[in-house]
C-alpha cells in the first residue's frame, strides 16, 4: 500500500501536466485579436426590477411596447468593461464567459458565430449596433471578416472572482477547422 502511494505521488504531477498540455493543444487560440480591460469593479448582491411595461402610441397606426428589466444576483459579482480590437481576419477563438455581456460595435464590423448553430451562419454586427451574448455554457467565436480593423466595447457581469473568459477546446464542427 505504501509503495502504491509513492507511485501516485510521483506520477500525479506528470499526469496533471499531460492533461494541461493536451487541453492547450485542443483550444482554439485568438488570432490578431486584443482584449483590454478598461475597468473592473465589485458589486455586492442586488435585486433591480424596472417595469415601465405597456404600450405607447408612436403614431396613429402603431404602438411601441415598453420594456421591463430585471437583474438579480446571489452574492457578489464582478463588472468588467472591455475594449476589444480585431485586425482583418482576426478571431477571438472559441470561448465562453460565466455571465452575460452587452457588446457594442465601435468600429468596422464583426461576425459572431455560435457553437450550437448547425449551419455555422454568423451574425454580422456593424458600428453602432449592440447585442447581448448570453454566456454560460454557450460558446462563441467572433471574427473580423472585413478589410480594416474592428472594435467593440463589452460590459460583462460575472460571479465574483470567476475567470472572465474560458477558452473551449472544440468550437462548432460545422465551421471551418482553421478557426
Helices and strands as residue ranges (DSSP letters): H 2-26, E 31-43, E 47-50, E 55-57, E 63-65, E 69-72, E 77-91, E 95-96, E 101-107, E 109-114, E 123-126, E 130-133, E 140-143, E 150-159, E 166-167
